[in-house]
Amino acid sequence: MIVLIAPEQDIPNEIELLHQLFEAGLQYYHFRKPFKNYQEHVAYLNQIDTKYHNRIVVHYFHELINEFNLKGIHFQEQKRCDVLENGKGYFNNLNMAGKTMSSSFHEFQELENCDIEFDYYLLSPVFSSISKQGYAGRGFDVTNSSKKIIGMGGINISTIKDTLKLGFKGIGVLGGVWNSENCLERFLEIHQQYTSSINEK
């Protein structure tokens, strides 16, 4: 399982690139744009071919799940603490039938102790981050966890094998794709490396 996180700031030809990535087999696109307001989120989604909407997981404005046929919703750490762990009726107005729910963690023990059942969990940073300077890797070993944990932070072609050896069920990529000269080419290389590493296990 490969999760691609959106670049925080829009990049040139982003929507066009995104369509190419979907065409190339991208199944999980985490739409994380902290600086966009609700209307800008809607405008962004409206530019994406509707046949790919069911591969998009939204980080902000979870109510978008009611208006678009999205894959699911994601809780960043603070949002999870604020909303879910306080037991409010958060989902009362959200149409979550058949949708995924995921969340971000930065401590393995906290992830393991979490009582909320997510479809998958993003844990970072496994290796030193490509997109965030000074974000040192922790090398989490999740081999003994029964949860579906996706490794993030410093994931690129050369760290995929090591990530899987640490017990992760998938990889999350951001800088490893968006910081490259050719995003599509880099995604295909990562996809190929991930597939061959899985087959070697």
N, C-alpha and C positions, 0 to 999 in steps of 0.2 A: 504494500500500500504506500503510495507516494502522495503526500500532501504538499501542495504549492501554496505558499502564503503570498498575498498580493504585496507589491511594493507600497510603502506608506504614502509616498508622493507619486503622483502619476508620472509615467515615463512616456517618451514619444512613441506613438503608434501602439499604445498599450492594448487597446481593444483588438486591433488587428493581430497582434502577437498572441493575445489570449485565444482568439479563434484558432490560430495555427496550433497552439498547445493542446486545445481540446481535440482538434483533428488528429493530433499525434498520440492521443490516448490519455490525456490528463483526466482523472476521475474525481479528484478532490481539490477544488480551488477555494481557499479560505479568503473570503472578501473582507479584508481588514484595512479599512481606510479611516483612521482616527480623526482626520481633519475634514472629512466630508460630512455635511449635515444630511438630514433625512432626504430632502429634495435631490441633493447631489447623488445620494445612494440610488434613488429611483432612476435618475437620469443615466447613471452608469449601467445599471441592470438593463435598462431599455435599449442600450446599444449592443447588448449581447444577444445573439441568436437564441430564441426561446428553447430550441432543442438542447441547449447546453445548461439551461437554468438548473436542472436537477443534478448538476455536479458542483453547485455553488453553496458554500456554507458561509453564513453571514455572522460577523462578529458584533456589529452594532445594529441598533434598530431591529430587534428580533421580530417585531410585528410585520416586517417585510415578508415573512414566511406565509402570511395570510394573503398577500397580494401577488406573489410570484411562486412558481412551482420550484422552490429551492430544495437543495439536498437536506439542509439542516441548519442548526444554530450552534454557535460556539460561545462559551463563557470564558472571558479572560479572568485571571486570578481574582482581581478586586471585585468584579461583577459577581462572581460565584460566591464570594464571602458576603457581599452586601445583600444579595437576593436569595440565593438558594439555601445557604446555611442558616439563614434567619427564618426559614420556613414560611415565607409569604406565599400567597396563591398566585405565583408568577405566571403559571401556564394557563390560567383560567381563560384568557382571551387569545391564546395562541393555538392555531390549528397544527398540532404536532403529529398527527396520524401519519405513520410511515416515514417520519423525519429522523435524522440523526441528532444527537446531542453530545457535544464534546467540551473539554475544558483544558486550560493551560495550567501547568504546575512547574515549580522551580526547585522543589524538594521531593525526593523520591518517597520519603517516609510519610509526608503529608498526602501524597497521591495514594499510597497504600492504605492510609487510615481514613480516606474519604469514603463516607457512607453513601454518597450519591452515585447512582449507577450511570456512568456515561458509556456511550458506544465505543469511544476511544479517548485516550488521554495524551496530550502533548507534554513532553517533559524536556526541559532545556536548562542550561546548555550542556549537551553531551561533550562537544568539542568547542574550542574557542570560536566564537561567532565570527562570521564573515561580514554580516551587515551591522553589527554593533561592536564598536571598538571597546577594548578593555573588558569584554564579557568572556571571562576565562572558562574553559571547559571543565566539567566535573567528572566525566567518564563514568556516569551512573551505570551500575550493573543491575539489570532488571530481570535477570534470568529466572529467578524464583517467583516472579509475580504471575498471577493468573489473569491479570488485566491486559487489555490490548493497548500497549503503550507505544507511542510514536516518538522516535528520537529526533530532537531538533538542536540546532546550534552547531555551526561548523560542518554541516553535511555537504560533502562534495564527492566527486568520483573516487577520490583516494580514501575517504573515511567510511564509505558505505559498508564494506565488509566488516570493519571493526564495529560499526553500529549494530549490525545483525548479530555479531558474536556476543555482544553485551545483552542480548535477549530481547531487543526491540522488535515489534511486529510490523514496523514500517518506518519510513523516514519523512521528515518535514524539511522542505527546502525553501529558502528565500533568496539570500545573497548568491547562493550557488548557481542560481538560474539568472536572476535579474541583473546581477553585476557583470555578466559576461557580455562579450561583443555580439554573440549570436545566441539569443535566449532559446530559440527552438533547437538549435544544434546541441546546446548544452543540456537541455531537458532530455533529448533523445539519448545522449551519452549516459546521463544519470539513470534513465529508464533501463537502458541496456545493461549497465553495470549492476543495477539493483536486481534485475531478473536473473542474470547469470549468478550473482551471489546467493540468491534464494535457492536456485537449482543445485548449487554446490553444497548447501547445508545438509 
